[in-house]
């Protein structure tokens, strides 16, 4: 399988940001924040093709990209990512040097705002709270009814249309808010998803 440069960059970049917030990171956390970053790209109006790699839902109900997995295994094989404890890793000095170089390349500059917003949400919201919210966004929530792997974010699916409808409502709610990046929309959306789930539990 050909390794996607975007997936390699995203894995290193997300890893570096999670490491600064959480001390270390796991493979599932990289997958999860890559998916959240992709969703924020869609919120900004980019087509699905912009992200360059896709996601499926695993049997456990989590987002998973084959390309992120390939990038993870590649970076571990060349010691850019090193295991710290069981299931958790950090970037090595080599990995940090690589991301410092990759971030200077024009090819990846447009991705950074989405990756940044996803990871910066950790400064305001606990990681478990973020994961719980995103598992209740329309696409993942609908996919949970299937016990098999299911491709996520199909442009023609009703769940994706529902996701875009949520984004439209969010943009309308924030139209008077002055913000310079996607952190505010990301945090407001995450809070709204968790509030909606809590309301449904109380019904």
Residue frames as a rotation matrix with the C-alpha (Angstrom) as fourth column:
UNK 1
0.571 0.821 0.000 0.00
0.821 -0.571 0.000 0.00
0.000 0.000 -1.000 0.00
UNK 2
-0.207 -0.606 0.768 1.29
0.531 -0.729 -0.433 3.48
0.822 0.318 0.473 -0.91
UNK 3
-0.249 0.072 -0.966 1.80
0.926 -0.275 -0.259 5.70
-0.285 -0.959 0.002 2.13
UNK 4
0.547 0.533 0.645 -0.08
0.670 -0.741 0.044 8.99
0.501 0.408 -0.763 2.00
UNK 5
-0.555 -0.797 0.239 2.17
0.508 -0.552 -0.661 11.98
0.658 -0.246 0.712 2.76
UNK 6
-0.149 0.587 0.795 -0.82
-0.499 -0.739 0.452 13.73
0.854 -0.329 0.404 4.31
UNK 7
0.821 0.472 -0.322 -1.39
-0.017 0.584 0.811 10.85
0.571 -0.660 0.488 6.72
UNK 8
0.083 -0.881 -0.466 2.29
0.878 0.286 -0.384 10.84
0.471 -0.378 0.797 7.73
UNK 9
-0.651 -0.291 0.701 2.22
0.074 -0.944 -0.322 14.58
0.755 -0.158 0.636 8.32
UNK 10
0.235 0.855 0.462 -1.06
-0.520 -0.291 0.803 14.40
0.821 -0.429 0.376 10.26
UNK 11
0.707 -0.003 -0.707 0.21
0.445 0.779 0.442 11.57
0.550 -0.627 0.552 12.48
UNK 12
-0.332 -0.917 -0.221 3.36
0.838 -0.179 -0.516 13.48
0.434 -0.357 0.827 13.38
UNK 13
-0.618 0.109 0.779 1.58
-0.134 -0.990 0.032 16.80
0.775 -0.085 0.626 13.83
UNK 14
0.498 0.855 0.143 -1.26
-0.372 0.062 0.926 15.44
0.783 -0.515 0.348 15.94
UNK 15
0.486 -0.394 -0.780 1.22
0.705 0.705 0.083 13.39
0.517 -0.590 0.621 17.95
UNK 16
-0.601 -0.783 0.159 3.30
0.564 -0.557 -0.610 16.48
0.566 -0.277 0.777 18.71
UNK 17
-0.378 0.544 0.749 0.23
-0.498 -0.802 0.330 18.43
0.780 -0.248 0.574 19.84
UNK 18
0.697 0.648 -0.306 -1.23
-0.125 0.530 0.839 15.60
0.706 -0.546 0.451 21.94
UNK 19
0.091 -0.766 -0.636 2.16
0.804 0.434 -0.406 15.05
0.587 -0.475 0.656 23.53
UNK 20
-0.757 -0.395 0.521 2.25
0.106 -0.861 -0.498 18.70
0.645 -0.322 0.693 24.65
UNK 21
-0.087 0.830 0.550 -1.24
-0.768 -0.407 0.494 18.37
0.634 -0.380 0.673 26.19
UNK 22
0.820 0.571 0.033 -1.35
-0.501 0.689 0.523 14.77
0.276 -0.446 0.852 27.44
UNK 23
0.245 -0.857 0.453 2.36
-0.719 0.153 0.678 13.89
-0.651 -0.492 -0.578 27.80
UNK 24
-0.866 -0.453 0.214 2.02
-0.164 0.660 0.733 10.95
-0.473 0.600 -0.645 25.40
UNK 25
-0.049 0.852 -0.522 -0.52
-0.952 -0.198 -0.233 9.58
-0.302 0.485 0.820 22.93
UNK 26
-0.254 0.066 0.965 -2.01
0.021 0.998 -0.063 6.37
-0.967 0.004 -0.255 21.60
UNK 27
-0.967 -0.068 0.244 -2.72
0.229 0.179 0.957 5.13
-0.109 0.981 -0.158 18.09
UNK 28
-0.155 0.979 0.136 -6.52
0.983 0.138 0.123 5.35
0.102 0.153 -0.983 18.62
UNK 29
0.273 0.218 -0.937 -6.13
0.482 -0.874 -0.063 8.97
-0.832 -0.435 -0.344 19.77
UNK 30
-0.740 -0.553 -0.383 -4.26
-0.104 -0.468 0.877 9.83
-0.665 0.689 0.289 16.57
UNK 31
-0.763 0.525 0.377 -7.06
0.616 0.414 0.670 8.22
0.196 0.743 -0.640 14.56
UNK 32
0.123 0.900 -0.419 -9.72
0.965 -0.207 -0.161 10.08
-0.231 -0.385 -0.894 16.52
UNK 33
0.148 -0.098 -0.984 -8.17
0.181 -0.976 0.124 13.55
-0.972 -0.196 -0.127 16.23
UNK 34
-0.931 -0.365 0.028 -7.45
0.063 -0.087 0.994 12.99
-0.360 0.927 0.104 12.53
UNK 35
-0.424 0.858 0.290 -11.17
0.873 0.302 0.382 12.34
0.241 0.415 -0.877 12.08
UNK 36
0.358 0.523 -0.773 -12.13
0.730 -0.673 -0.118 15.42
-0.582 -0.523 -0.623 14.09
UNK 37
-0.436 -0.604 -0.667 -9.72
-0.013 -0.737 0.676 17.48
-0.900 0.303 0.313 11.98
UNK 38
-0.911 0.166 0.377 -11.35
0.409 0.253 0.877 16.14
0.050 0.953 -0.298 8.82
UNK 39
0.045 0.992 -0.121 -14.78
0.999 -0.045 0.008 17.14
0.003 -0.121 -0.993 10.15
UNK 40
0.218 -0.025 -0.976 -13.53
0.358 -0.928 0.104 20.67
-0.908 -0.371 -0.193 10.81
UNK 41
-0.860 -0.504 -0.085 -12.26
0.054 -0.255 0.966 20.80
-0.508 0.826 0.246 7.23
UNK 42
-0.527 0.763 0.373 -15.78
0.790 0.278 0.546 19.95
0.313 0.583 -0.750 6.06
UNK 43
0.281 0.610 -0.741 -17.19
0.829 -0.544 -0.133 22.64
-0.484 -0.577 -0.658 8.36
UNK 44
-0.260 -0.496 -0.829 -14.96
0.034 -0.862 0.505 25.16
-0.965 0.103 0.241 6.56
UNK 45
0.553 0.630 -0.546 -16.47
-0.516 -0.256 -0.818 24.16
-0.655 0.733 0.183 3.23
UNK 46
-0.490 -0.781 -0.387 -13.81
-0.829 0.279 0.485 21.88
-0.270 0.558 -0.784 1.83
UNK 47
0.461 0.601 -0.653 -14.91
-0.753 0.655 0.071 18.83
0.470 0.459 0.754 -0.19
UNK 48
0.890 -0.096 0.447 -14.23
-0.219 0.768 0.601 15.36
-0.401 -0.633 0.662 1.18
UNK 49
0.781 -0.595 0.190 -11.49
0.530 0.471 -0.705 14.91
0.330 0.651 0.684 -1.41
UNK 50
0.557 -0.577 0.598 -9.47
-0.490 -0.809 -0.325 17.72
0.671 -0.112 -0.733 0.21
UNK 51
0.641 -0.264 0.721 -8.56
-0.705 0.169 0.689 15.48
-0.304 -0.950 -0.078 3.14
UNK 52
-0.023 -0.715 -0.699 -6.85
-0.935 0.263 -0.238 12.92
0.354 0.648 -0.674 0.86
UNK 53
-0.884 -0.166 -0.437 -7.69
-0.066 0.970 -0.234 9.87
0.463 -0.178 -0.868 2.98
UNK 54
0.005 0.999 0.052 -10.91
-0.509 -0.043 0.860 8.34
0.861 -0.031 0.508 4.26
UNK 55
-0.727 -0.149 0.671 -12.25
-0.684 0.241 -0.688 6.72
-0.059 -0.959 -0.277 7.41
UNK 56
-0.211 0.707 -0.674 -14.30
-0.011 0.688 0.726 3.68
0.977 0.161 -0.137 8.34
UNK 57
0.288 0.344 0.894 -16.09
-0.926 -0.139 0.352 2.85
0.245 -0.929 0.278 11.56
UNK 58
-0.759 -0.572 -0.312 -14.52
-0.444 0.804 -0.394 -0.02
0.477 -0.160 -0.864 13.49
UNK 59
-0.157 0.693 -0.703 -16.52
0.393 0.697 0.600 -2.69
0.906 -0.182 -0.382 15.28
UNK 60
-0.443 -0.069 -0.894 -15.94
0.893 -0.126 -0.433 -0.71
-0.083 -0.990 0.117 18.48
UNK 61
0.584 0.810 0.047 -17.62
0.807 -0.574 -0.136 2.33
-0.083 0.117 -0.990 16.91
UNK 62
0.272 -0.576 -0.771 -14.52
0.164 -0.762 0.627 4.47
-0.948 -0.297 -0.113 16.50
UNK 63
0.918 -0.009 -0.396 -13.24
-0.375 -0.348 -0.860 6.25
-0.130 0.938 -0.323 13.37
UNK 64
0.246 -0.836 0.490 -10.32
0.157 0.533 0.831 4.49
-0.956 -0.128 0.263 11.69
UNK 65
0.735 -0.107 -0.670 -8.19
-0.654 -0.373 -0.658 5.32
-0.179 0.922 -0.344 8.66
UNK 66
0.848 -0.458 0.266 -6.15
0.501 0.857 -0.119 2.66
-0.174 0.235 0.956 6.89
UNK 67
0.461 -0.687 0.562 -3.80
0.333 -0.453 -0.827 5.44
0.823 0.568 0.020 5.75
UNK 68
0.453 -0.287 0.844 -3.23
-0.788 -0.571 0.229 6.72
0.416 -0.769 -0.485 9.30
UNK 69
0.866 -0.116 0.487 -2.55
-0.203 0.808 0.553 3.14
-0.458 -0.578 0.676 10.38
UNK 70
0.703 -0.633 0.325 0.02
0.665 0.423 -0.615 2.73
0.252 0.649 0.718 7.59
UNK 71
0.368 -0.559 0.743 1.64
-0.190 -0.828 -0.528 6.04
0.910 0.053 -0.411 8.55
UNK 72
0.677 -0.050 0.734 1.74
-0.736 -0.027 0.677 4.99
-0.013 -0.998 -0.055 12.22
UNK 73
0.867 -0.340 0.363 3.43
0.260 0.932 0.253 1.67
-0.424 -0.125 0.897 11.41
UNK 74
0.557 -0.671 0.489 5.89
0.546 -0.147 -0.825 3.39
0.625 0.727 0.284 9.06
UNK 75
0.387 -0.393 0.834 6.87
-0.509 -0.845 -0.162 6.01
0.769 -0.362 -0.527 11.65
UNK 76
0.773 -0.110 0.625 7.31
-0.537 0.412 0.736 3.36
-0.338 -0.905 0.259 14.33
UNK 77
0.852 -0.441 0.281 9.45
0.511 0.818 -0.265 1.23
-0.113 0.369 0.922 12.00
UNK 78
0.221 -0.796 0.564 11.84
0.528 -0.389 -0.755 4.13
0.820 0.465 0.334 11.44
UNK 79
-0.186 -0.303 -0.934 11.85
0.981 -0.002 -0.195 5.13
0.057 -0.953 0.298 15.12
UNK 80
-0.663 0.082 0.744 10.15
0.069 -0.983 0.170 8.49
0.745 0.164 0.646 14.57
UNK 81
0.326 0.763 0.558 7.53
-0.755 -0.146 0.640 7.35
0.570 -0.629 0.529 17.11
UNK 82
-0.650 -0.636 -0.416 8.71
-0.187 0.664 -0.723 5.44
0.737 -0.392 -0.551 20.18
UNK 83
0.352 0.799 -0.487 6.66
0.301 0.396 0.868 3.51
0.886 -0.452 -0.101 22.72
UNK 84
-0.311 -0.378 0.872 6.66
-0.692 -0.539 -0.481 4.90
0.652 -0.753 -0.094 26.25
UNK 85
-0.605 0.224 0.764 4.30
-0.536 0.596 -0.599 2.56
-0.589 -0.771 -0.240 28.09
UNK 86
-0.738 0.358 0.572 1.92
0.532 0.830 0.169 -0.16
-0.414 0.429 -0.803 26.94
UNK 87
0.139 0.873 0.467 -0.27
0.979 -0.051 -0.197 1.35
-0.148 0.485 -0.862 24.23
UNK 88
0.916 0.175 -0.361 1.26
0.180 -0.984 -0.020 4.85
-0.358 -0.047 -0.932 24.42
UNK 89
0.197 -0.839 0.507 4.02
0.978 0.132 -0.161 6.59
0.068 0.528 0.847 22.52
UNK 90
0.520 -0.142 -0.842 5.96
0.076 -0.975 0.211 9.83
-0.851 -0.173 -0.496 22.04
UNK 91
0.941 -0.337 0.010 7.78
-0.052 -0.176 -0.983 11.40
0.333 0.925 -0.183 19.15
UNK 92
0.397 -0.897 -0.192 11.49
0.865 0.297 0.404 10.70
-0.306 -0.327 0.894 19.17
UNK 93
-0.054 -0.512 -0.857 14.04
0.015 -0.859 0.512 13.44
-0.998 0.015 0.054 18.45
UNK 94
-0.910 -0.256 0.326 13.94
0.286 0.182 0.941 12.19
-0.300 0.949 -0.093 14.87
UNK 95
-0.166 0.944 0.286 10.17
0.981 0.129 0.144 12.53
0.099 0.305 -0.947 14.75
UNK 96
0.472 0.317 -0.823 10.28
0.523 -0.852 -0.028 16.06
-0.709 -0.417 -0.568 16.15
UNK 97
-0.506 -0.718 -0.478 12.89
-0.072 -0.517 0.853 17.06
-0.859 0.467 0.210 13.58
UNK 98
-0.785 0.261 0.562 10.70
0.618 0.393 0.680 15.60
-0.043 0.882 -0.470 10.84
UNK 99
0.282 0.959 -0.023 7.59
0.957 -0.283 -0.070 17.55
-0.073 -0.002 -0.997 11.83
UNK 100
0.210 -0.289 -0.934 9.65
0.204 -0.921 0.331 20.74
-0.956 -0.260 -0.134 12.18
UNK 101
-0.841 -0.534 -0.084 10.72
-0.008 -0.144 0.990 20.24
-0.541 0.833 0.117 8.56
UNK 102
-0.590 0.653 0.475 7.36
0.805 0.426 0.413 19.09
0.067 0.626 -0.777 7.16
UNK 103
0.280 0.777 -0.563 5.55
0.793 -0.518 -0.321 22.08
-0.541 -0.357 -0.761 8.62
UNK 104
-0.278 -0.451 -0.848 7.67
-0.127 -0.858 0.498 24.39
-0.952 0.246 0.181 6.45
UNK 105
-0.907 -0.092 0.411 6.39
0.355 0.361 0.863 22.71
-0.228 0.928 -0.295 3.27
UNK 106
-0.722 0.643 -0.258 3.64
-0.687 -0.710 0.153 24.45
-0.085 0.287 0.954 1.35
UNK 107
-0.591 0.484 -0.646 1.91
-0.176 0.704 0.688 21.13
0.787 0.520 -0.331 0.60
UNK 108
-0.390 0.397 -0.831 0.74
0.795 0.601 -0.087 20.79
0.465 -0.694 -0.550 4.22
UNK 109
-0.990 -0.127 0.065 0.05
0.077 -0.863 -0.500 24.41
0.119 -0.490 0.864 5.20
UNK 110
-0.413 0.903 0.118 -3.69
-0.620 -0.374 0.690 24.28
0.667 0.211 0.714 4.47
UNK 111
0.093 0.441 -0.893 -4.15
0.295 0.844 0.448 21.30
0.951 -0.305 -0.052 6.82
UNK 112
-0.747 -0.597 -0.293 -2.62
0.403 -0.055 -0.914 22.91
0.529 -0.800 0.282 9.89
UNK 113
-0.666 0.516 0.538 -5.63
-0.656 -0.749 -0.094 25.07
0.354 -0.416 0.838 10.85
UNK 114
0.388 0.864 -0.322 -7.88
-0.598 0.502 0.625 22.00
0.701 -0.050 0.711 11.09
UNK 115
0.109 -0.460 -0.881 -5.36
0.515 0.785 -0.346 19.87
0.850 -0.416 0.322 12.97
UNK 116
-0.840 -0.479 0.254 -4.64
0.092 -0.588 -0.804 22.78
0.534 -0.652 0.538 15.32
UNK 117
-0.289 0.814 0.505 -8.28
-0.827 -0.478 0.297 23.45
0.482 -0.332 0.811 16.15
UNK 118
0.536 0.482 -0.694 -8.96
-0.156 0.864 0.479 19.77
0.830 -0.148 0.538 16.86
UNK 119
-0.062 -0.668 -0.741 -5.96
0.706 0.495 -0.506 19.45
0.705 -0.555 0.441 19.18
UNK 120
-0.821 -0.243 0.517 -6.39
-0.098 -0.832 -0.546 22.87
0.563 -0.498 0.659 20.84
UNK 121
0.210 0.969 0.134 -9.84
-0.446 -0.027 0.895 21.80
0.870 -0.247 0.427 21.99
UNK 122
0.232 -0.215 -0.949 -7.98
0.658 0.753 -0.010 19.74
0.716 -0.622 0.316 24.61
UNK 123
-0.817 -0.548 0.178 -7.02
0.274 -0.641 -0.717 23.01
0.507 -0.537 0.674 26.32
UNK 124
-0.608 0.672 0.422 -10.70
-0.743 -0.669 -0.004 23.63
0.280 -0.316 0.907 27.11
UNK 125
0.528 0.849 0.033 -12.37
-0.838 0.514 0.182 20.21
0.138 -0.124 0.983 27.16
UNK 126
-0.080 -0.558 0.826 -11.18
-0.613 0.681 0.401 16.85
-0.786 -0.474 -0.397 28.59
UNK 127
-0.771 -0.339 -0.540 -10.23
-0.637 0.380 0.671 14.25
-0.022 0.861 -0.509 25.98
UNK 128
-0.862 0.475 0.176 -12.92
0.430 0.870 -0.239 11.80
-0.267 -0.131 -0.955 27.13
UNK 129
-0.045 0.859 -0.509 -15.59
0.169 -0.496 -0.852 14.46
-0.985 -0.125 -0.123 26.79
UNK 130
-0.231 -0.131 -0.964 -14.43
-0.836 -0.480 0.265 15.26
-0.497 0.868 0.001 23.24
UNK 131
-0.968 -0.183 -0.173 -14.45
-0.246 0.838 0.487 11.60
0.056 0.514 -0.856 22.20
UNK 132
-0.583 0.809 0.069 -17.90
0.549 0.455 -0.701 11.06
-0.599 -0.371 -0.710 23.66
UNK 133
0.053 0.605 -0.794 -19.26
-0.269 -0.757 -0.595 14.06
-0.962 0.245 0.123 21.76
UNK 134
-0.410 -0.281 -0.868 -17.80
-0.881 -0.122 0.456 13.14
-0.234 0.952 -0.197 18.38
UNK 135
-0.987 0.103 0.123 -19.13
0.120 0.982 0.145 9.60
-0.106 0.158 -0.982 18.69
UNK 136
-0.188 0.978 -0.091 -22.55
0.625 0.048 -0.779 11.26
-0.758 -0.204 -0.620 18.72
UNK 137
-0.499 0.056 -0.865 -22.11
-0.600 -0.743 0.298 13.32
-0.625 0.667 0.404 15.56
UNK 138
0.393 0.906 -0.160 -24.60
-0.781 0.236 -0.578 12.16
-0.485 0.352 0.800 12.89
UNK 139
0.265 -0.314 -0.912 -22.23
-0.780 0.487 -0.394 10.04
0.567 0.815 -0.116 10.78
UNK 140
-0.781 -0.607 -0.143 -20.65
-0.389 0.653 -0.650 8.01
0.488 -0.452 -0.747 13.58
UNK 141
-0.536 0.651 0.537 -23.93
-0.630 0.114 -0.768 7.79
-0.562 -0.750 0.349 15.47
UNK 142
0.500 0.737 -0.455 -25.69
-0.848 0.308 -0.432 6.30
-0.178 0.602 0.778 12.43
UNK 143
0.008 -0.605 -0.796 -22.78
-0.662 0.594 -0.458 3.95
0.750 0.531 -0.396 11.71
UNK 144
-0.686 -0.304 0.661 -23.03
-0.724 0.369 -0.583 2.48
-0.067 -0.878 -0.473 15.23
UNK 145
0.329 0.889 0.320 -26.13
-0.785 0.445 -0.430 0.55
-0.525 -0.110 0.844 14.18
UNK 146
0.716 -0.173 -0.676 -23.89
-0.436 0.645 -0.627 -1.59
0.545 0.744 0.387 11.95
UNK 147
0.842 -0.407 0.353 -21.75
-0.132 0.479 0.868 -4.30
-0.522 -0.778 0.349 13.54
UNK 148
0.441 -0.699 0.563 -19.31
0.882 0.452 -0.129 -4.39
-0.165 0.554 0.816 10.61
UNK 149
-0.566 -0.675 -0.474 -16.81
0.478 -0.737 0.479 -1.85
-0.672 0.045 0.739 9.35
UNK 150
0.486 0.794 0.366 -18.63
0.831 -0.289 -0.476 0.95
-0.272 0.535 -0.800 7.61
UNK 151
-0.498 -0.649 0.575 -17.24
0.797 -0.604 0.008 3.73
0.343 0.462 0.818 5.43
UNK 152
0.053 0.448 -0.892 -17.83
0.742 -0.616 -0.265 7.14
-0.669 -0.648 -0.365 6.94
UNK 153
-0.119 -0.081 -0.990 -18.55
-0.158 -0.982 0.099 10.49
-0.980 0.168 0.104 5.30
UNK 154
-0.578 0.111 0.808 -20.19
0.780 0.365 0.508 9.35
-0.239 0.924 -0.298 2.08
UNK 155
-0.981 0.106 -0.160 -21.40
-0.135 -0.973 0.185 12.50
-0.136 0.204 0.970 0.32
UNK 156
-0.544 0.809 -0.222 -24.69
-0.358 0.016 0.933 10.87
0.759 0.587 0.281 -0.68
UNK 157
-0.531 0.331 -0.781 -25.61
0.668 0.730 -0.145 9.42
0.522 -0.598 -0.608 2.72
UNK 158
0.494 0.798 0.345 -28.41
0.310 -0.533 0.787 10.93
0.812 -0.282 -0.511 4.86
UNK 159
0.623 -0.306 -0.719 -26.04
0.758 0.010 0.652 10.93
-0.192 -0.952 0.239 7.86
UNK 160
-0.522 -0.847 0.103 -23.55
0.838 -0.487 0.247 13.16
-0.159 0.215 0.964 6.02
UNK 161
-0.267 0.534 0.802 -26.39
0.387 -0.703 0.597 15.45
0.882 0.470 -0.019 4.98
UNK 162
0.769 0.552 -0.321 -27.42
0.476 -0.161 0.865 15.64
0.426 -0.818 -0.387 8.66
UNK 163
0.074 -0.847 -0.527 -23.82
0.925 -0.139 0.354 16.54
-0.373 -0.513 0.773 9.57
UNK 164
-0.717 -0.329 0.615 -23.83
0.604 -0.733 0.312 19.39
0.348 0.595 0.724 7.06
UNK 165
0.260 0.886 0.384 -27.17
0.346 -0.456 0.820 20.55
0.902 -0.081 -0.425 8.46
UNK 166
0.656 -0.112 -0.746 -25.62
0.747 -0.048 0.663 20.69
-0.110 -0.993 0.052 11.95
UNK 167
-0.436 -0.898 -0.065 -22.74
0.856 -0.435 0.280 22.71
-0.279 0.066 0.958 10.58
UNK 168
-0.408 0.371 0.834 -25.17
0.479 -0.691 0.541 25.11
0.778 0.620 0.104 8.91
UNK 169
0.701 0.700 -0.138 -26.97
0.430 -0.260 0.865 25.64
0.570 -0.665 -0.483 12.21
UNK 170
0.337 -0.674 -0.657 -23.64
0.857 -0.069 0.510 26.18
-0.389 -0.736 0.555 13.99
UNK 171
-0.646 -0.593 0.482 -22.50
0.751 -0.608 0.259 28.76
0.139 0.529 0.837 11.44
UNK 172
0.042 0.759 0.650 -25.79
0.341 -0.622 0.705 30.61
0.939 0.191 -0.285 11.80
UNK 173
0.805 0.285 -0.521 -25.46
0.559 -0.066 0.827 30.63
0.201 -0.956 -0.212 15.59
UNK 174
0.172 -0.864 -0.473 -21.88
0.764 -0.186 0.617 31.96
-0.621 -0.468 0.629 15.40
UNK 175
0.231 -0.103 0.968 -22.32
0.896 -0.366 -0.253 34.50
0.380 0.925 0.008 12.63
UNK 176
0.823 0.098 0.559 -22.08
-0.054 -0.967 0.249 37.41
0.565 -0.235 -0.791 15.07
UNK 177
0.825 -0.563 -0.042 -19.05
0.189 0.205 0.960 35.95
-0.532 -0.801 0.275 16.86
UNK 178
0.699 -0.674 -0.239 -15.64
-0.647 -0.455 -0.612 37.37
0.303 0.582 -0.754 15.95
UNK 179
0.623 -0.548 0.559 -13.11
-0.106 0.649 0.753 34.56
-0.775 -0.528 0.346 15.87
UNK 180
0.243 -0.670 -0.701 -9.86
-0.930 -0.367 0.029 34.03
-0.277 0.645 -0.712 13.98
UNK 181
-0.798 -0.498 -0.339 -9.68
-0.574 0.800 0.176 30.25
0.184 0.335 -0.924 13.91
UNK 182
-0.129 0.776 -0.617 -11.83
-0.344 0.548 0.762 27.15
0.930 0.311 0.197 14.22
UNK 183
-0.904 -0.276 -0.328 -11.37
0.174 0.463 -0.869 26.58
0.391 -0.842 -0.371 17.93
UNK 184
-0.713 0.686 0.145 -14.58
-0.572 -0.449 -0.686 28.38
-0.405 -0.572 0.713 18.94
UNK 185
0.113 0.788 -0.605 -16.77
-0.942 0.278 0.186 26.48
0.315 0.549 0.774 16.43
UNK 186
-0.343 -0.313 -0.886 -15.10
-0.145 0.949 -0.279 23.22
0.928 0.032 -0.371 17.44
UNK 187
-0.992 -0.090 -0.091 -15.70
0.078 0.143 -0.987 23.75
0.102 -0.986 -0.135 21.15
UNK 188
-0.471 0.882 0.008 -19.28
-0.812 -0.429 -0.396 25.02
-0.346 -0.193 0.918 20.71
UNK 189
0.080 0.484 -0.871 -20.11
-0.781 0.574 0.247 22.02
0.620 0.660 0.424 18.50
UNK 190
-0.614 -0.385 -0.689 -18.58
0.082 0.837 -0.541 19.53
0.785 -0.388 -0.483 20.95
UNK 191
-0.947 0.300 0.112 -20.53
-0.186 -0.232 -0.955 21.09
-0.261 -0.925 0.275 23.83
UNK 192
-0.200 0.931 -0.306 -23.74
-0.972 -0.227 -0.056 21.01
-0.122 0.286 0.950 21.76
UNK 193
-0.133 0.097 -0.986 -23.29
-0.462 0.874 0.149 17.33
0.877 0.476 -0.072 20.86
UNK 194
-0.853 -0.226 -0.471 -22.84
0.278 0.567 -0.775 16.36
0.442 -0.792 -0.421 24.51
UNK 195
-0.780 0.623 0.061 -25.78
-0.475 -0.525 -0.707 18.52
-0.408 -0.580 0.705 25.57
UNK 196
-0.090 0.760 -0.644 -27.98
-0.943 0.143 0.300 16.87
0.320 0.634 0.704 22.94
UNK 197
-0.396 -0.096 -0.913 -27.03
-0.021 0.995 -0.096 13.39
0.918 -0.019 -0.396 24.12
UNK 198
-0.989 0.012 -0.149 -27.79
0.149 0.027 -0.988 14.35
-0.008 -1.000 -0.029 27.73
UNK 199
-0.487 0.865 -0.122 -31.22
-0.835 -0.502 -0.226 15.69
-0.257 -0.009 0.966 26.68
UNK 200
-0.049 0.449 -0.892 -32.00
-0.684 0.636 0.357 12.42
0.728 0.628 0.276 24.91
UNK 201
-0.720 -0.272 -0.639 -31.07
0.231 0.774 -0.589 10.42
0.654 -0.572 -0.495 28.01
UNK 202
-0.948 0.317 -0.039 -33.44
-0.084 -0.367 -0.926 12.50
-0.308 -0.875 0.375 30.12
UNK 203
-0.405 0.838 -0.367 -36.42
-0.872 -0.233 0.430 12.00
0.275 0.494 0.825 27.80
